[in-house]
Amino acid sequence: MSTDVGSAPAATRRSQARKRRSRAFGLAFATVVGVLLVAGLAGAAAGTAQGPRVTDAQFDRKAAVATSGSRLILTTTQALADVTHDQVTITPATPFAVDTSGRRIGIRFTLPLWDETKYTVKIAGVRGLGGGPETTLTHTFRTGKESFFLLQRTDDEDTIFRTDLSGEKAVPVFRHAHIEDYRATSSHLIISVREDAGASDGSGGSGDSGDSGGGEVDGTTKLIVTDLAGEHRRTLPLPGEGTVTNLQSADRGELVGYTFTDAGIGADGGRESMLFTMSLKDPDAEPQAVQIEGADNRVVQWRFVPATDRVLFVGFDGTLWLSDKTGKDAVTLGNAVTLDGVSGSTAIVDRADGLLAVNLADGTEQPLPTPDTDFGQLRSVVPLPGGGTVRLYAELDEYGIPGDSIVAFVADDGTSSTIEHVPVSDAVLRICVSPNGRYAATVVAPDIIDNPYDQYLLPMPKRLETHISEIATGDEVVALAAFDSSWCRVPPQ
């Protein structure tokens, strides 16, 4: 068979066509890649020329109001050179720490922030890791609303509510026939209840409102833990059969503690007012005793030290101890009559010669600042985060007889102002401050003479009001018919 010169089989023609299309596609692809590469390089060059810019911000508005240590994380367009503390300005001013990692800048607020407040973070002189121009980054955010828990006792049922500062949106989260006390962590409620307790009809006298209680209360003590909505309820193990008092929670770490007394304590011995701590993170955790070898381990008063798992407590012999949550590495800080409060690394301690501020880091102490106003007889002191104190005074008449109660703010330089003025007909049972130090909560028993105490282990007058005021102005925000705010670090004393 002869084949004409210049002609080719069909298969060969198809193969050649595929090669031409492949070359054309390769050229087109290379062109596109080149264009994209040039555009990318141009964009990168433009980005480098402009300096770093913020592309994302992460911040928990609610947590920042309730706890210290919240973080603002800014993500930028470039890996960054380290940002130093003096490059950052925060308005309104608040203490902070800063760190840099890759394209992120982290701002950690060392104190809780004020609620419903606009904050502006300005970071000057920000430079990419590879150089380029400096830029100023600015980010503004608004914090969330303040919310907290309160306890209300009635003849029929006791209820823990969650509310905002208006008091109009209170939501019941836990109900029980007999709630002795409760505390809140960032994730849990811990409630001390009495099962099968007798009726608390308020027929008891006006006995002491301290830990000793107002008489015998039958029933069985239980510790119940729930989430903050009052759900996923479980019962915590106790060291044995007995009573729980002085229930408290650490400000972080989901750690709780309490003093425990055996039900059968008597002349033959038993545990009395012994301090125990327990983690809520581990569902199988058991209570752990705080024991100091060779010491009297009965506890009168105690506190968690903020931002740590350490405890500060006064023993029955008057010794003031600072230790870890097991009693190890314990050091004594002298003697104490009472322990008023702890903020940061400062404890307010009442010694035989008066109230003092004790530095827990080095053991040094100094007198409390004298206010520039004579409010009367000092009754208690609550330290504020960031400095200053809220104090409860009793006005004295010309004969030295106590009258009205005054709740006052005293700054570190002695500058003072009145927050609440309560008439002598009403009794101020305690004062607490919000975690961010903006508000004071004053628990008042109105008409105290005609306001009988209930018959709980932790007895309280039947009619109670919590007055919440802004510390800086003394303006009352709201008055609520309940007590035991979750702002309070300890039970009523």
DRENDO-1510 file (C-alpha; in Angstrom, 1 decimal, always signed):
<recs>
REC; n; res; u; v; w
REC; 1; MET; +0.0; +0.0; +0.0 .
REC; 2; SER; +1.4; +3.4; -1.0 .
REC; 3; THR; +1.0; +6.5; +1.2 .
REC; 4; ASP; +1.1; +10.0; -0.2 .
REC; 5; VAL; +4.0; +12.2; +0.9 .
REC; 6; GLY; +2.8; +15.0; +3.2 .
REC; 7; SER; -0.1; +13.2; +4.7 .
REC; 8; ALA; -0.2; +11.6; +8.2 .
REC; 9; PRO; -2.4; +9.1; +9.9 .
REC; 10; ALA; -5.3; +10.5; +12.0 .
REC; 11; ALA; -3.7; +9.2; +15.4 .
REC; 12; THR; -0.6; +11.2; +14.7 .
REC; 13; ARG; -2.6; +14.4; +13.9 .
REC; 14; ARG; -4.5; +14.0; +17.2 .
REC; 15; SER; -1.2; +13.6; +19.2 .
REC; 16; GLN; +0.2; +16.7; +17.6 .
REC; 17; ALA; -2.9; +18.6; +18.4 .
REC; 18; ARG; -2.7; +17.5; +22.1 .
REC; 19; LYS; +0.9; +18.7; +22.3 .
REC; 20; ARG; +0.0; +22.1; +20.9 .
REC; 21; ARG; -2.9; +22.5; +23.4 .
REC; 22; SER; -0.6; +21.4; +26.2 .
REC; 23; ARG; +2.0; +23.9; +25.2 .
REC; 24; ALA; -0.7; +26.6; +25.0 .
REC; 25; PHE; -2.1; +25.7; +28.5 .
REC; 26; GLY; +1.4; +25.7; +30.0 .
REC; 27; LEU; +2.1; +29.1; +28.6 .
REC; 28; ALA; -1.3; +30.4; +29.9 .
REC; 29; PHE; -0.8; +28.8; +33.3 .
REC; 30; ALA; +2.7; +30.2; +33.6 .
REC; 31; THR; +1.3; +33.6; +32.7 .
REC; 32; VAL; -1.4; +33.4; +35.4 .
REC; 33; VAL; +1.0; +32.2; +38.0 .
REC; 34; GLY; +3.3; +35.0; +37.0 .
REC; 35; VAL; +0.6; +37.6; +37.3 .
REC; 36; LEU; -0.5; +36.2; +40.7 .
REC; 37; LEU; +3.1; +36.1; +41.9 .
REC; 38; VAL; +3.7; +39.7; +40.9 .
REC; 39; ALA; +0.3; +40.7; +42.5 .
REC; 40; GLY; +1.2; +38.8; +45.7 .
REC; 41; LEU; +4.6; +40.3; +45.9 .
REC; 42; ALA; +3.1; +43.7; +45.2 .
REC; 43; GLY; +0.5; +43.1; +47.9 .
REC; 44; ALA; +3.2; +41.9; +50.3 .
REC; 45; ALA; +5.3; +44.9; +49.5 .
REC; 46; ALA; +2.3; +47.2; +49.9 .
REC; 47; GLY; +1.5; +45.5; +53.3 .
REC; 48; THR; +5.1; +45.8; +54.4 .
REC; 49; ALA; +5.1; +49.4; +53.3 .
REC; 50; GLN; +2.0; +50.1; +55.3 .
REC; 51; GLY; +3.1; +48.3; +58.4 .
REC; 52; PRO; +1.1; +45.8; +60.5 .
REC; 53; ARG; -2.7; +46.1; +60.7 .
REC; 54; VAL; -5.2; +44.4; +62.9 .
REC; 55; THR; -7.2; +41.7; +61.2 .
REC; 56; ASP; -9.0; +40.1; +64.2 .
REC; 57; ALA; -9.7; +40.7; +67.9 .
REC; 58; GLN; -10.7; +38.2; +70.6 .
REC; 59; PHE; -12.1; +39.3; +73.9 .
REC; 60; ASP; -14.7; +37.9; +76.4 .
REC; 61; ARG; -16.8; +40.9; +77.4 .
REC; 62; LYS; -18.5; +39.2; +80.3 .
REC; 63; ALA; -15.6; +37.4; +81.9 .
REC; 64; ALA; -13.5; +40.6; +81.9 .
REC; 65; VAL; -16.0; +42.2; +84.3 .
REC; 66; ALA; -16.1; +39.2; +86.7 .
REC; 67; THR; -12.5; +38.0; +87.0 .
REC; 68; SER; -8.9; +39.1; +86.8 .
REC; 69; GLY; -6.6; +37.8; +84.0 .
REC; 70; SER; -8.9; +38.3; +81.0 .
REC; 71; ARG; -7.1; +38.7; +77.7 .
REC; 72; LEU; -7.5; +40.8; +74.6 .
REC; 73; ILE; -5.8; +39.1; +71.6 .
REC; 74; LEU; -5.1; +41.2; +68.5 .
REC; 75; THR; -4.1; +39.4; +65.3 .
REC; 76; THR; -2.2; +41.4; +62.7 .
REC; 77; THR; -1.1; +41.1; +59.1 .
REC; 78; GLN; +2.5; +40.4; +59.9 .
REC; 79; ALA; +4.8; +38.6; +62.3 .
REC; 80; LEU; +5.7; +41.2; +64.9 .
REC; 81; ALA; +8.7; +42.5; +66.7 .
REC; 82; ASP; +8.2; +42.3; +70.5 .
REC; 83; VAL; +5.8; +44.9; +71.9 .
REC; 84; THR; +6.8; +46.3; +75.3 .
REC; 85; HIS; +4.7; +47.5; +78.1 .
REC; 86; ASP; +5.5; +51.2; +77.6 .
REC; 87; GLN; +4.2; +51.0; +74.0 .
REC; 88; VAL; +0.6; +50.3; +75.3 .
REC; 89; THR; -1.8; +52.9; +76.6 .
REC; 90; ILE; -5.2; +51.8; +77.9 .
REC; 91; THR; -8.0; +54.3; +78.5 .
REC; 92; PRO; -9.6; +54.3; +81.1 .
REC; 93; ALA; -6.3; +53.3; +82.8 .
REC; 94; THR; -6.1; +49.8; +84.2 .
REC; 95; PRO; -3.1; +47.6; +85.1 .
REC; 96; PHE; -2.1; +45.1; +82.4 .
REC; 97; ALA; +0.7; +42.9; +81.0 .
REC; 98; VAL; +1.6; +42.5; +77.3 .
REC; 99; ASP; +3.2; +39.7; +75.3 .
REC; 100; THR; +3.9; +39.1; +71.6 .
REC; 101; SER; +3.7; +35.8; +69.6 .
REC; 102; GLY; +4.0; +35.7; +65.9 .
REC; 103; ARG; +1.3; +37.9; +64.4 .
REC; 104; ARG; -0.5; +38.2; +67.8 .
REC; 105; ILE; -0.4; +40.7; +70.6 .
REC; 106; GLY; -1.9; +39.6; +74.0 .
REC; 107; ILE; -3.0; +42.2; +76.5 .
REC; 108; ARG; -3.8; +40.6; +79.9 .
REC; 109; PHE; -5.8; +42.7; +82.3 .
REC; 110; THR; -4.6; +42.0; +85.8 .
REC; 111; LEU; -7.8; +43.3; +87.5 .
REC; 112; PRO; -11.4; +42.9; +86.5 .
REC; 113; LEU; -12.6; +45.7; +84.2 .
REC; 114; TRP; -15.6; +48.0; +84.9 .
REC; 115; ASP; -18.9; +46.9; +83.5 .
REC; 116; GLU; -20.6; +48.6; +80.5 .
REC; 117; THR; -17.5; +50.7; +79.9 .
REC; 118; LYS; -15.7; +51.6; +76.7 .
REC; 119; TYR; -12.0; +50.9; +76.7 .
REC; 120; THR; -9.5; +52.0; +74.1 .
REC; 121; VAL; -6.2; +50.1; +73.6 .
REC; 122; LYS; -3.5; +52.1; +71.7 .
REC; 123; ILE; -0.2; +50.4; +70.8 .
REC; 124; ALA; +2.4; +52.7; +69.4 .
REC; 125; GLY; +5.5; +51.9; +67.4 .
REC; 126; VAL; +4.4; +48.5; +66.2 .
REC; 127; ARG; +6.9; +47.1; +63.7 .
REC; 128; GLY; +6.9; +43.9; +61.6 .
REC; 129; LEU; +9.6; +41.3; +62.5 .
REC; 130; GLY; +11.3; +41.8; +59.1 .
REC; 131; GLY; +11.4; +45.6; +59.5 .
REC; 132; GLY; +9.4; +48.2; +57.7 .
REC; 133; PRO; +7.6; +51.3; +58.9 .
REC; 134; GLU; +6.1; +51.6; +62.4 .
REC; 135; THR; +2.4; +51.9; +62.9 .
REC; 136; THR; +0.0; +52.7; +65.8 .
REC; 137; LEU; -2.7; +50.1; +66.4 .
REC; 138; THR; -5.9; +51.1; +68.1 .
REC; 139; HIS; -8.7; +48.9; +69.2 .
REC; 140; THR; -11.9; +49.9; +71.1 .
REC; 141; PHE; -14.2; +47.5; +73.0 .
REC; 142; ARG; -17.1; +47.7; +75.4 .
REC; 143; THR; -17.4; +45.4; +78.4 .
REC; 144; GLY; -20.5; +43.5; +79.3 .
REC; 145; LYS; -23.1; +44.0; +82.0 .
REC; 146; GLU; -22.5; +43.2; +85.7 .
REC; 147; SER; -24.4; +40.1; +86.9 .
REC; 148; PHE; -24.2; +38.3; +90.2 .
REC; 149; PHE; -26.1; +35.8; +92.5 .
REC; 150; LEU; -28.2; +36.5; +95.6 .
REC; 151; LEU; -29.8; +34.2; +98.2 .
REC; 152; GLN; -33.4; +34.7; +99.4 .
REC; 153; ARG; -34.8; +32.7; +102.3 .
REC; 154; THR; -38.5; +32.3; +102.9 .
REC; 155; ASP; -40.6; +30.1; +105.2 .
REC; 156; ASP; -41.5; +27.8; +102.3 .
REC; 157; GLU; -38.4; +27.6; +100.2 .
REC; 158; ASP; -34.9; +29.2; +99.7 .
REC; 159; THR; -33.8; +30.4; +96.3 .
REC; 160; ILE; -30.6; +31.5; +94.6 .
REC; 161; PHE; -31.2; +34.1; +91.9 .
REC; 162; ARG; -29.0; +35.5; +89.2 .
REC; 163; THR; -29.6; +39.1; +88.5 .
REC; 164; ASP; -28.2; +42.2; +86.8 .
REC; 165; LEU; -28.0; +45.6; +88.4 .
REC; 166; SER; -31.5; +46.6; +87.6 .
REC; 167; GLY; -33.0; +43.8; +89.7 .
REC; 168; GLU; -35.8; +43.5; +87.1 .
REC; 169; LYS; -34.4; +40.4; +85.4 .
REC; 170; ALA; -33.7; +38.1; +88.3 .
REC; 171; VAL; -33.8; +34.5; +87.4 .
REC; 172; PRO; -34.1; +31.7; +89.9 .
REC; 173; VAL; -31.3; +29.1; +89.3 .
REC; 174; PHE; -31.5; +26.9; +92.4 .
REC; 175; ARG; -34.3; +26.1; +94.9 .
REC; 176; HIS; -34.1; +24.1; +98.1 .
REC; 177; ALA; -36.1; +23.9; +101.4 .
REC; 178; HIS; -33.0; +24.8; +103.4 .
REC; 179; ILE; -30.0; +26.6; +101.9 .
REC; 180; GLU; -27.3; +27.4; +104.5 .
REC; 181; ASP; -24.9; +29.1; +102.2 .
REC; 182; TYR; -23.4; +29.1; +98.7 .
REC; 183; ARG; -20.5; +30.3; +96.7 .
REC; 184; ALA; -19.9; +30.8; +92.9 .
REC; 185; THR; -16.8; +30.1; +90.8 .
REC; 186; SER; -16.4; +31.0; +87.2 .
REC; 187; SER; -18.2; +27.8; +86.1 .
REC; 188; HIS; -20.0; +26.4; +89.2 .
REC; 189; LEU; -22.3; +27.1; +92.1 .
REC; 190; ILE; -21.5; +25.2; +95.4 .
REC; 191; ILE; -24.5; +25.1; +97.7 .
REC; 192; SER; -24.5; +24.0; +101.4 .
REC; 193; VAL; -27.9; +22.6; +102.2 .
REC; 194; ARG; -29.6; +20.7; +105.1 .
REC; 195; GLU; -31.7; +17.7; +104.1 .
REC; 196; ASP; -34.6; +16.9; +106.3 .
REC; 197; ALA; -34.0; +20.0; +108.4 .
REC; 198; GLY; -36.7; +21.2; +110.8 .
REC; 199; ALA; -38.8; +24.3; +110.0 .
REC; 200; SER; -37.0; +27.6; +110.3 .
REC; 201; ASP; -39.9; +29.7; +111.3 .
REC; 202; GLY; -38.0; +32.7; +112.6 .
REC; 203; SER; -39.1; +32.1; +116.2 .
REC; 204; GLY; -35.5; +32.2; +117.5 .
REC; 205; GLY; -34.0; +35.2; +119.2 .
REC; 206; SER; -31.6; +37.6; +117.8 .
REC; 207; GLY; -28.6; +35.5; +118.5 .
REC; 208; ASP; -25.1; +35.8; +117.0 .
REC; 209; SER; -24.9; +35.9; +113.2 .
REC; 210; GLY; -21.5; +34.3; +113.2 .
REC; 211; ASP; -20.4; +30.8; +112.3 .
REC; 212; SER; -21.5; +29.3; +115.7 .
REC; 213; GLY; -25.1; +29.5; +114.6 .
REC; 214; GLY; -28.2; +30.2; +116.6 .
REC; 215; GLY; -29.0; +26.9; +118.2 .
REC; 216; GLU; -29.4; +23.2; +117.2 .
REC; 217; VAL; -30.5; +22.6; +113.6 .
REC; 218; ASP; -31.4; +19.0; +112.7 .
REC; 219; GLY; -30.9; +17.4; +109.3 .
REC; 220; THR; -27.9; +16.3; +107.2 .
REC; 221; THR; -25.4; +18.6; +105.6 .
REC; 222; LYS; -24.8; +18.2; +101.9 .
REC; 223; LEU; -22.7; +20.1; +99.4 .
REC; 224; ILE; -24.3; +20.3; +96.0 .
REC; 225; VAL; -22.5; +21.6; +92.9 .
REC; 226; THR; -24.2; +22.8; +89.7 .
REC; 227; ASP; -23.3; +24.8; +86.7 .
REC; 228; LEU; -24.1; +28.5; +86.8 .
REC; 229; ALA; -27.6; +27.8; +85.4 .
REC; 230; GLY; -28.3; +25.5; +88.4 .
REC; 231; GLU; -28.2; +22.4; +86.1 .
REC; 232; HIS; -26.1; +19.2; +86.0 .
REC; 233; ARG; -26.4; +18.8; +89.8 .
REC; 234; ARG; -24.2; +16.4; +91.7 .
REC; 235; THR; -23.4; +15.9; +95.4 .
REC; 236; LEU; -19.8; +16.4; +96.6 .
REC; 237; PRO; -18.2; +14.0; +99.0 .
REC; 238; LEU; -17.7; +15.3; +102.6 .
REC; 239; PRO; -15.0; +14.2; +105.0 .
REC; 240; GLY; -17.6; +12.4; +107.0 .
REC; 241; GLU; -20.9; +13.1; +108.8 .
REC; 242; GLY; -21.0; +16.5; +110.2 .
REC; 243; THR; -21.5; +20.2; +109.5 .
REC; 244; VAL; -20.0; +22.6; +106.9 .
REC; 245; THR; -19.3; +26.2; +107.7 .
REC; 246; ASN; -17.2; +29.0; +106.3 .
REC; 247; LEU; -17.8; +27.9; +102.7 .
REC; 248; GLN; -15.5; +29.8; +100.2 .
REC; 249; SER; -14.3; +29.6; +96.6 .
REC; 250; ALA; -11.0; +30.7; +95.1 .
REC; 251; ASP; -11.2; +33.4; +92.4 .
REC; 252; ARG; -9.8; +31.0; +89.8 .
REC; 253; GLY; -8.9; +27.3; +89.5 .
REC; 254; GLU; -12.4; +26.0; +90.4 .
REC; 255; LEU; -11.2; +25.4; +94.0 .
REC; 256; VAL; -13.5; +25.5; +97.0 .
REC; 257; GLY; -12.9; +25.2; +100.8 .
REC; 258; TYR; -14.8; +25.0; +104.1 .
REC; 259; THR; -14.4; +24.2; +107.7 .
REC; 260; PHE; -15.8; +20.9; +108.9 .
REC; 261; THR; -16.9; +19.6; +112.3 .
REC; 262; ASP; -17.7; +15.9; +113.0 .
REC; 263; ALA; -21.3; +15.2; +114.1 .
REC; 264; GLY; -20.1; +13.1; +116.9 .
REC; 265; ILE; -17.5; +15.4; +118.4 .
REC; 266; GLY; -17.3; +15.3; +122.1 .
REC; 267; ALA; -15.0; +14.6; +125.1 .
REC; 268; ASP; -13.6; +11.6; +123.2 .
REC; 269; GLY; -12.3; +13.8; +120.4 .
REC; 270; GLY; -13.1; +14.4; +116.7 .
REC; 271; ARG; -12.5; +16.9; +114.0 .
REC; 272; GLU; -13.5; +20.4; +114.9 .
REC; 273; SER; -13.5; +23.4; +112.6 .
REC; 274; MET; -10.9; +21.7; +110.4 .
REC; 275; LEU; -10.2; +23.3; +107.0 .
REC; 276; PHE; -10.7; +21.3; +103.9 .
REC; 277; THR; -10.2; +22.2; +100.2 .
REC; 278; MET; -11.5; +20.4; +97.1 .
REC; 279; SER; -11.2; +20.8; +93.3 .
REC; 280; LEU; -14.3; +21.0; +91.2 .
REC; 281; LYS; -12.4; +20.1; +88.0 .
REC; 282; ASP; -12.1; +16.4; +88.9 .
REC; 283; PRO; -15.5; +14.7; +89.4 .
REC; 284; ASP; -13.7; +12.0; +91.4 .
REC; 285; ALA; -11.8; +14.4; +93.7 .
REC; 286; GLU; -12.0; +14.0; +97.5 .
REC; 287; PRO; -11.8; +16.7; +100.1 .
REC; 288; GLN; -8.2; +17.4; +101.3 .
REC; 289; ALA; -7.4; +18.5; +104.8 .
REC; 290; VAL; -5.2; +21.5; +105.4 .
REC; 291; GLN; -2.9; +20.2; +108.2 .
REC; 292; ILE; +0.2; +21.8; +109.6 .
REC; 293; GLU; +2.4; +19.4; +111.6 .
REC; 294; GLY; +2.6; +20.2; +115.2 .
REC; 295; ALA; +0.0; +23.0; +115.1 .
REC; 296; ASP; -3.5; +23.4; +116.3 .
REC; 297; ASN; -5.4; +22.8; +113.1 .
REC; 298; ARG; -8.7; +24.2; +114.2 .
REC; 299; VAL; -9.6; +27.3; +112.2 .
REC; 300; VAL; -11.4; +30.4; +113.3 .
REC; 301; GLN; -11.3; +32.4; +110.1 .
REC; 302; TRP; -9.7; +31.8; +106.7 .
REC; 303; ARG; -9.4; +33.1; +103.1 .
REC; 304; PHE; -8.1; +32.0; +99.8 .
REC; 305; VAL; -5.3; +34.2; +98.6 .
REC; 306; PRO; -6.3; +35.8; +95.3 .
REC; 307; ALA; -4.8; +34.5; +92.1 .
REC; 308; THR; -3.3; +31.5; +93.9 .
REC; 309; ASP; -4.2; +28.2; +95.6 .
REC; 310; ARG; -2.8; +29.3; +98.9 .
REC; 311; VAL; -4.8; +29.8; +102.1 .
REC; 312; LEU; -4.5; +32.3; +104.9 .
REC; 313; PHE; -6.1; +31.4; +108.2 .
REC; 314; VAL; -6.3; +32.1; +111.9 .
REC; 315; GLY; -6.1; +29.1; +114.3 .
REC; 316; PHE; -7.8; +28.7; +117.6 .
REC; 317; ASP; -4.6; +29.7; +119.3 .
REC; 318; GLY; -4.6; +33.0; +117.4 .
REC; 319; THR; -1.7; +32.1; +115.1 .
REC; 320; LEU; -2.0; +33.6; +111.5 .
REC; 321; TRP; -0.8; +31.0; +109.0 .
REC; 322; LEU; -0.1; +31.2; +105.2 .
REC; 323; SER; +0.2; +27.8; +103.5 .
REC; 324; ASP; -0.6; +25.9; +100.3 .
REC; 325; LYS; -4.0; +24.1; +100.1 .
REC; 326; THR; -2.6; +21.0; +101.9 .
REC; 327; GLY; -0.8; +22.8; +104.8 .
REC; 328; LYS; +2.7; +22.3; +103.3 .
REC; 329; ASP; +5.2; +25.1; +103.1 .
REC; 330; ALA; +3.3; +26.9; +105.9 .
REC; 331; VAL; +4.7; +30.1; +107.4 .
REC; 332; THR; +3.4; +32.0; +110.4 .
REC; 333; LEU; +2.7; +35.7; +110.1 .
REC; 334; GLY; +2.4; +36.3; +113.8 .
REC; 335; ASN; -0.9; +36.5; +115.7 .
REC; 336; ALA; -4.3; +37.8; +114.8 .
REC; 337; VAL; -7.6; +38.5; +116.5 .
REC; 338; THR; -9.6; +38.6; +113.2 .
REC; 339; LEU; -9.0; +38.5; +109.5 .
REC; 340; ASP; -11.0; +41.1; +107.7 .
REC; 341; GLY; -10.1; +40.5; +104.1 .
REC; 342; VAL; -7.5; +39.9; +101.4 .
REC; 343; SER; -6.9; +41.7; +98.1 .
REC; 344; GLY; -4.0; +40.9; +95.9 .
REC; 345; SER; -1.1; +40.2; +98.2 .
REC; 346; THR; -2.4; +42.4; +101.1 .
REC; 347; ALA; -4.4; +41.1; +104.0 .
REC; 348; ILE; -6.3; +43.3; +106.5 .
REC; 349; VAL; -5.5; +41.8; +109.9 .
REC; 350; ASP; -6.8; +42.9; +113.3 .
REC; 351; ARG; -4.0; +42.4; +115.8 .
REC; 352; ALA; -4.0; +43.2; +119.5 .
REC; 353; ASP; -2.7; +46.7; +118.7 .
REC; 354; GLY; -5.2; +47.4; +115.9 .
REC; 355; LEU; -5.9; +46.9; +112.2 .
REC; 356; LEU; -2.9; +46.5; +109.9 .
REC; 357; ALA; -2.3; +45.9; +106.3 .
REC; 358; VAL; +0.0; +42.8; +106.0 .
REC; 359; ASN; +2.0; +42.1; +102.9 .
REC; 360; LEU; +1.8; +38.4; +102.2 .
REC; 361; ALA; +4.8; +38.4; +100.0 .
REC; 362; ASP; +7.3; +39.6; +102.5 .
REC; 363; GLY; +5.5; +39.7; +105.8 .
REC; 364; THR; +5.9; +43.5; +106.3 .
REC; 365; GLU; +3.0; +45.4; +107.8 .
REC; 366; GLN; +1.8; +49.0; +108.1 .
REC; 367; PRO; -1.2; +50.8; +109.6 .
REC; 368; LEU; -4.2; +51.5; +107.5 .
REC; 369; PRO; -4.4; +55.0; +106.1 .
REC; 370; THR; -6.2; +57.4; +108.4 .
REC; 371; PRO; -9.3; +58.9; +106.6 .
REC; 372; ASP; -9.5; +62.7; +106.3 .
REC; 373; THR; -13.0; +62.5; +107.8 .
REC; 374; ASP; -13.8; +61.2; +111.3 .
REC; 375; PHE; -16.6; +58.7; +110.6 .
REC; 376; GLY; -16.7; +57.2; +114.1 .
REC; 377; GLN; -15.9; +53.7; +115.4 .
REC; 378; LEU; -14.4; +51.4; +112.9 .
REC; 379; ARG; -16.1; +48.0; +112.6 .
REC; 380; SER; -14.8; +46.3; +109.5 .
REC; 381; VAL; -12.6; +46.8; +106.5 .
REC; 382; VAL; -12.8; +45.4; +103.0 .
REC; 383; PRO; -9.8; +46.0; +100.7 .
REC; 384; LEU; -10.5; +47.0; +97.1 .
REC; 385; PRO; -8.7; +45.5; +94.1 .
REC; 386; GLY; -6.3; +48.2; +92.8 .
REC; 387; GLY; -6.1; +50.0; +96.2 .
REC; 388; GLY; -8.2; +51.7; +98.8 .
REC; 389; THR; -10.7; +50.2; +101.2 .
REC; 390; VAL; -14.4; +50.2; +102.0 .
REC; 391; ARG; -15.0; +50.5; +105.7 .
REC; 392; LEU; -17.9; +50.2; +108.0 .
REC; 393; TYR; -18.2; +52.7; +110.8 .
REC; 394; ALA; -20.6; +53.4; +113.7 .
REC; 395; GLU; -21.2; +57.1; +114.4 .
REC; 396; LEU; -20.6; +58.0; +118.0 .
REC; 397; ASP; -22.5; +60.7; +119.9 .
REC; 398; GLU; -21.0; +63.0; +122.4 .
REC; 399; TYR; -21.1; +60.3; +125.0 .
REC; 400; GLY; -19.4; +57.7; +122.8 .
REC; 401; ILE; -22.6; +55.7; +122.2 .
REC; 402; PRO; -22.8; +54.1; +118.7 .
REC; 403; GLY; -25.6; +55.4; +116.4 .
REC; 404; ASP; -26.0; +55.4; +112.6 .
REC; 405; SER; -23.8; +53.2; +110.4 .
REC; 406; ILE; -21.6; +54.7; +107.8 .
REC; 407; VAL; -20.1; +52.8; +104.8 .
REC; 408; ALA; -17.2; +54.8; +103.5 .
REC; 409; PHE; -14.5; +54.6; +100.9 .
REC; 410; VAL; -10.9; +55.5; +102.0 .
REC; 411; ALA; -8.2; +55.9; +99.4 .
REC; 412; ASP; -4.6; +55.0; +100.1 .
REC; 413; ASP; -3.8; +58.6; +100.7 .
REC; 414; GLY; -6.6; +59.0; +103.2 .
REC; 415; THR; -9.1; +60.8; +100.9 .
REC; 416; SER; -12.5; +59.6; +101.9 .
REC; 417; SER; -16.2; +59.7; +101.0 .
REC; 418; THR; -19.5; +58.3; +102.2 .
REC; 419; ILE; -21.1; +55.5; +100.3 .
REC; 420; GLU; -24.1; +54.6; +102.5 .
REC; 421; HIS; -25.6; +56.2; +105.6 .
REC; 422; VAL; -27.8; +53.7; +107.5 .
REC; 423; PRO; -30.0; +54.8; +110.4 .
REC; 424; VAL; -29.5; +53.3; +113.8 .
REC; 425; SER; -32.9; +51.6; +113.6 .
REC; 426; ASP; -31.4; +49.3; +110.9 .
REC; 427; ALA; -28.5; +46.9; +111.3 .
REC; 428; VAL; -25.7; +46.7; +108.8 .
REC; 429; LEU; -24.7; +43.0; +108.8 .
REC; 430; ARG; -21.8; +43.2; +106.3 .
REC; 431; ILE; -20.3; +45.0; +103.3 .
REC; 432; CYS; -18.9; +43.4; +100.1 .
REC; 433; VAL; -17.4; +44.8; +96.9 .
REC; 434; SER; -17.8; +43.7; +93.3 .
REC; 435; PRO; -14.8; +41.9; +91.8 .
REC; 436; ASN; -14.0; +45.0; +89.6 .
REC; 437; GLY; -14.1; +47.3; +92.6 .
REC; 438; ARG; -16.8; +49.6; +91.2 .
REC; 439; TYR; -19.7; +48.8; +93.5 .
REC; 440; ALA; -20.2; +48.2; +97.2 .
REC; 441; ALA; -23.0; +45.9; +98.5 .
REC; 442; THR; -24.3; +46.7; +102.0 .
REC; 443; VAL; -26.5; +44.1; +103.6 .
REC; 444; VAL; -29.1; +45.8; +105.9 .
REC; 445; ALA; -31.6; +44.3; +108.3 .
REC; 446; PRO; -34.3; +46.9; +108.6 .
REC; 447; ASP; -36.1; +47.5; +111.9 .
REC; 448; ILE; -33.7; +45.2; +113.6 .
REC; 449; ILE; -35.6; +45.2; +116.9 .
REC; 450; ASP; -38.7; +43.7; +115.3 .
REC; 451; ASN; -36.8; +41.6; +112.8 .
REC; 452; PRO; -36.3; +38.1; +114.3 .
REC; 453; TYR; -33.5; +35.8; +113.3 .
REC; 454; ASP; -34.2; +32.4; +111.6 .
REC; 455; GLN; -33.0; +29.1; +113.1 .
REC; 456; TYR; -30.4; +28.1; +110.5 .
REC; 457; LEU; -26.8; +27.1; +111.4 .
REC; 458; LEU; -26.0; +30.5; +109.8 .
REC; 459; PRO; -28.8; +32.5; +111.2 .
REC; 460; MET; -30.0; +35.7; +109.6 .
REC; 461; PRO; -32.8; +38.2; +110.2 .
REC; 462; LYS; -35.9; +37.3; +108.2 .
REC; 463; ARG; -36.1; +40.6; +106.4 .
REC; 464; LEU; -32.9; +41.6; +104.6 .
REC; 465; GLU; -32.0; +44.1; +101.9 .
REC; 466; THR; -28.8; +44.4; +99.8 .
REC; 467; HIS; -28.1; +48.0; +98.8 .
REC; 468; ILE; -25.7; +48.3; +95.9 .
REC; 469; SER; -24.0; +51.7; +95.4 .
REC; 470; GLU; -21.3; +53.0; +93.1 .
REC; 471; ILE; -18.2; +53.6; +95.3 .
REC; 472; ALA; -16.8; +56.6; +93.4 .
REC; 473; THR; -20.0; +58.6; +93.6 .
REC; 474; GLY; -22.0; +57.1; +96.5 .
REC; 475; ASP; -25.0; +56.8; +94.3 .
REC; 476; GLU; -27.3; +53.9; +95.1 .
REC; 477; VAL; -27.9; +51.7; +92.0 .
REC; 478; VAL; -30.5; +49.3; +93.4 .
REC; 479; ALA; -31.8; +47.7; +96.6 .
REC; 480; LEU; -32.7; +44.1; +96.5 .
REC; 481; ALA; -34.7; +42.0; +99.0 .
REC; 482; ALA; -32.1; +39.3; +99.4 .
REC; 483; PHE; -28.6; +38.8; +100.8 .
REC; 484; ASP; -25.3; +36.8; +100.5 .
REC; 485; SER; -24.2; +38.3; +97.1 .
REC; 486; SER; -21.8; +36.2; +95.2 .
REC; 487; TRP; -19.4; +39.2; +95.4 .
REC; 488; CYS; -18.9; +38.3; +99.0 .
REC; 489; ARG; -15.8; +36.2; +99.5 .
REC; 490; VAL; -17.0; +34.7; +102.8 .
REC; 491; PRO; -20.3; +34.0; +104.6 .
REC; 492; PRO; -21.7; +36.7; +106.9 .
REC; 493; GLN; -19.5; +36.9; +110.1 .
</recs>
